Amino acid sequence: MDKNRLIEICKDSGVDTVGIAPVGPYTELKEILINRKQKQYLTGMEEEDIEKRINPKLIMEDAKSIIVCAFPYYAGEYEDANISKYCYGEDYHIVTKQILTDICLQLESEIPEFKYEIFADNGPLVDRYLAYLSGIGYFGINNNIITDKYGSYVFIAYIVNNFNFEKDKPIEKTCLKCNKCVKYCPGNAILGNFEIDPRKCISYITQKKEELSESEEKVLRENKKVFGCDICQEVCPHNKDIEITNFTQFKENLMTKIDVDEINEISNKEFKRRYKERAFSWRGRKIIKRNLDIIYDENKINL
């Protein structure tokens, strides 16, 4: 099978941004990850074993290529939103994995002894680095991957497989370096040199299990963020006039705001039942309620 046939199969499933990454190991990435570890730019959510993050053959011994896909999720602007745009639609873990499974079943029918492993934000490899290697996007100063068609509002998912698809090359492009994301990041997490300190990112703070500090509570309250944050993307010029997602799962039946009264009234069990197909549900009701309590605590709002 040539790459054009793969691209055709992907497009039939709605995926129009796809590239092929090599299987490494990625020595340049290893240096970056070691540097991050030394600077403690970690959240604890990452795979601890750096070798697993840079060597796809630890996933599949006979891996020959990685199919990397971008799934756009931008569905427009909503003034009353208190969650990140990536949470508006159905849970992207479920949606992207199903679409990639359908693609793989088609590939399996056309490629003898085709083997694959699908990952949607749940694998040890660095998704954004794979996106960069595959040429589907380039890094912004805020560390997001920017695509020409959809800006940085994309989910990255990939297929480690044993077929030697022709590899793509990184795009010789960079973001505009306007530094708006650096200037407007409420937590000062974006350092301006293509590095971030994720511990200061509001998105991380909204998901943090440990008790929040006064300064962390203050930044949530000031920005009214219950889960996730889009500020660095909203000010990014690469996200102006981008296309709305073509996936109905990300543009219909939207939920843009978590209601404080509703969360207070339902049980943990009901929370899981009601929101099991939403990307914010994995952290559970307790963390969501904590964030809502911080934002709407009348005793602290004016402090």
WOGI-V940839 format. One record per pair of residues at least 6 apart in sequence whose ideal C-beta (glycine too) atoms are under 8 Angstrom apart, sorted by the first residue. I is the first residue (numbers start at 1). GAP is how many residues later the second one is. If there is no record, write none. Layout:
((I;GAP) (I;GAP))
This chain:
((1;106) (1;109) (1;110) (1;162) (1;164) (2;164) (3;17) (3;162) (3;163) (5;105) (6;12) (6;61) (6;101) (6;159) (7;11) (9;94) (9;97) (9;98) (10;6) (10;8) (10;57) (10;59) (10;93) (12;94) (13;86) (13;89) (13;90) (14;85) (14;232) (14;233) (15;54) (15;55) (15;56) (15;84) (15;88) (16;133) (16;230) (17;52) (17;53) (17;55) (17;119) (17;120) (17;130) (17;132) (17;133) (17;137) (18;49) (18;50) (18;51) (18;52) (18;116) (18;118) (19;49) (19;112) (19;115) (19;116) (19;117) (19;149) (20;45) (20;46) (20;47) (20;48) (20;114) (20;145) (20;146) (20;147) (20;148) (21;44) (21;45) (21;47) (21;109) (21;112) (21;113) (21;137) (21;146) (21;147) (22;43) (22;44) (22;111) (22;145) (23;33) (23;34) (23;40) (23;41) (23;42) (23;43) (23;137) (24;30) (24;31) (24;32) (24;33) (25;26) (25;29) (25;30) (25;32) (26;28) (26;29) (26;103) (26;107) (27;27) (29;24) (29;25) (29;97) (29;100) (30;20) (30;24) (33;17) (33;20) (33;21) (33;93) (34;16) (36;6) (36;159) (37;13) (39;156) (39;158) (40;159) (41;154) (41;155) (41;156) (41;157) (41;158) (42;156) (42;157) (43;155) (43;156) (43;161) (43;165) (46;7) (47;6) (47;77) (49;75) (51;7) (52;6) (52;7) (52;72) (52;73) (53;71) (53;72) (53;73) (54;71) (54;72) (56;7) (56;10) (56;69) (56;104) (57;6) (58;66) (59;58) (59;64) (59;65) (59;66) (59;101) (60;55) (60;57) (60;100) (60;101) (60;102) (62;53) (62;100) (63;97) (63;98) (63;99) (64;97) (64;98) (64;99) (64;100) (64;101) (65;96) (65;98) (65;99) (65;100) (65;102) (66;59) (66;64) (66;68) (66;92) (66;93) (66;94) (66;95) (67;36) (67;91) (67;92) (67;94) (67;98) (68;62) (68;63) (68;65) (68;66) (68;68) (68;88) (68;89) (68;90) (69;27) (69;31) (69;67) (69;87) (69;88) (69;89) (69;90) (70;61) (70;66) (70;67) (70;75) (70;77) (70;80) (70;84) (70;85) (70;86) (71;21) (71;24) (71;25) (71;28) (71;83) (71;84) (71;85) (71;86) (71;174) (71;176) (71;179) (72;75) (72;77) (72;78) (72;81) (72;82) (72;171) (72;172) (72;173) (72;174) (72;175) (72;178) (73;12) (73;13) (73;15) (73;16) (73;19) (73;80) (73;81) (73;82) (73;172) (73;174) (73;177) (74;11) (74;76) (74;77) (74;79) (74;165) (74;168) (74;169) (74;170) (74;171) (75;10) (75;13) (75;14) (75;169) (75;170) (75;175) (75;176) (75;179) (76;168) (78;10) (78;176) (78;178) (78;179) (80;176) (80;177) (81;7) (81;175) (81;176) (82;142) (82;143) (82;144) (82;145) (82;174) (82;175) (82;176) (82;213) (83;142) (83;143) (83;144) (83;145) (83;172) (83;173) (83;174) (83;175) (83;197) (84;119) (84;143) (84;144) (84;145) (84;146) (85;68) (85;143) (85;145) (85;148) (86;6) (86;67) (86;69) (86;142) (86;193) (87;140) (87;141) (87;168) (87;191) (87;192) (87;193) (88;162) (88;166) (88;167) (88;168) (89;6) (89;156) (89;158) (89;160) (89;161) (89;162) (89;163) (89;164) (89;165) (90;159) (90;160) (90;163) (90;187) (90;188) (91;185) (91;186) (91;187) (91;188) (91;190) (92;28) (92;29) (92;63) (92;158) (92;187) (93;27) (93;28) (93;29) (93;186) (94;183) (95;152) (95;154) (95;155) (96;24) (96;59) (96;61) (97;21) (97;23) (97;60) (100;18) (100;20) (100;57) (100;59) (101;17) (103;56) (104;10) (104;12) (104;14) (104;55) (104;57) (107;7) (107;9) (107;54) (107;56) (108;6) (108;8) (111;52) (113;49) (114;47) (114;48) (114;49) (115;46) (115;47) (116;43) (116;44) (116;45) (116;46) (117;6) (117;42) (117;43) (117;44) (118;39) (118;40) (118;41) (119;6) (119;8) (119;38) (119;39) (119;40) (119;41) (120;35) (120;37) (121;6) (121;34) (121;35) (121;36) (123;35) (123;37) (125;33) (125;35) (127;29) (127;30) (127;31) (128;11) (128;15) (128;16) (128;17) (128;28) (130;26) (130;28) (131;6) (131;14) (131;25) (132;6) (132;7) (132;13) (132;38) (133;35) (133;37) (134;34) (135;33) (135;34) (135;35) (135;36) (136;9) (136;11) (136;32) (137;8) (137;9) (137;10) (137;15) (137;17) (137;34) (138;7) (138;8) (138;32) (138;33) (138;35) (138;36) (138;37) (139;6) (139;7) (139;35) (139;36) (139;55) (140;6) (140;12) (140;35) (140;41) (140;96) (140;98) (141;34) (141;36) (141;38) (141;40) (141;41) (141;49) (141;51) (141;52) (141;53) (142;10) (142;39) (142;40) (142;43) (142;48) (142;54) (142;90) (142;91) (142;94) (143;47) (143;51) (143;52) (143;53) (144;8) (144;88) (144;89) (144;92) (145;7) (145;9) (145;11) (146;6) (146;29) (146;90) (146;92) (147;7) (149;93) (149;94) (150;92) (150;93) (150;95) (151;82) (151;85) (151;87) (151;88) (151;89) (151;91) (152;81) (152;84) (152;86) (152;87) (153;80) (153;86) (153;89) (153;92) (175;61) (175;63) (176;61) (176;62) (178;59) (179;13) (180;55) (180;56) (180;57) (181;9) (181;50) (181;51) (181;52) (181;54) (181;55) (182;8) (182;9) (182;10) (183;52) (184;47) (184;48) (184;51) (185;16) (185;46) (185;47) (186;16) (186;33) (186;36) (186;37) (186;43) (186;45) (187;13) (187;14) (187;15) (187;18) (187;32) (188;12) (189;7) (189;8) (189;9) (189;10) (189;11) (189;12) (189;13) (190;6) (190;42) (191;6) (198;6) (201;28) (202;17) (202;18) (202;21) (202;23) (202;26) (202;27) (202;29) (203;22) (203;25) (203;26) (205;7) (205;11) (205;14) (205;15) (206;14) (206;19) (206;20) (206;21) (206;22) (206;23) (206;81) (206;85) (207;20) (207;21) (207;76) (207;80) (208;8) (208;79) (209;74) (209;78) (212;8) (212;78) (212;82) (217;77) (217;83) (220;71) (220;74) (220;75) (221;73) (221;74) (221;76) (221;79) (221;80) (223;6) (223;8) (224;71) (225;66) (225;70) (226;32) (226;62) (226;65) (226;66) (226;69) (227;31) (227;53) (227;56) (227;61) (227;64) (228;52) (233;6) (244;7) (245;6) (255;23) (258;22) (258;30) (258;34) (260;32) (260;35) (260;36) (263;8) (263;22) (263;25) (263;26) (263;29) (264;25) (264;28) (266;8) (266;19) (267;18) (268;16) (268;17) (268;18) (271;10) (271;13) (271;14) (271;17) (272;9) (272;12) (272;13) (275;6) (280;8) (294;6))
